[in-house]
Amino acid sequence: MEDGSAQVLVAREVLDAFPFLAMIINEDYEVVVANTWLAKNFDEPVGGCPFACYEAVYGADEPRLDCPLAESIRTNAPVERELIVCEGCALQIGIYPLLVGDPRGRKLFLDLMKSV
């Protein structure tokens, strides 16, 4: 069995296959691991990911009311939605529940975001 750091490296390599923002987040909105696109485009560190997804993407102090993660947590189903994040700027966001949780038992989700 791989240790946690090796699993994070493998996850990052998989996420780096996406040419847009891809991350694994937990049900507390914390980024567990993100692809290197995040660091290149949002000036956020990729290692450790000590921040919430809404901080990194929206620069907000709390989740948006229309956040698709909240719906996915509630329904345990994938949610895809277009969100306006600023004037003339929209993101297509897909949240996909994963079949595994984190070591503390929290649900994990694949979060894919691209500009539209």
Stockholm file with secondary structure:
# STOCKHOLM 1.0

chainA/1-116         MEDGSAQVLVAREVLDAFPFLAMIINEDYEVVVANTWLAKNFDEPVGGCPFACYEAVYGADEPRLDCPLAESIRTNAPVERELIVCEGCALQIGIYPLLVGDPRGRKLFLDLMKSV
#=GR chainA/1-116 SS CCCHHHHHHHHHHHHTTSSSEEEEEETTSBEEEECHHHHHHHCCCCSSCCSBHHHHHHCCSSCCTTCHHHHHHHHCSCEEEEEEEETTEEEEEEEEEEEEECTTSCEEEEEEEEEC
#=GC SS_cons         CCCHHHHHHHHHHHHTTSSSEEEEEETTSBEEEECHHHHHHHCCCCSSCCSBHHHHHHCCSSCCTTCHHHHHHHHCSCEEEEEEEETTEEEEEEEEEEEEECTTSCEEEEEEEEEC
//
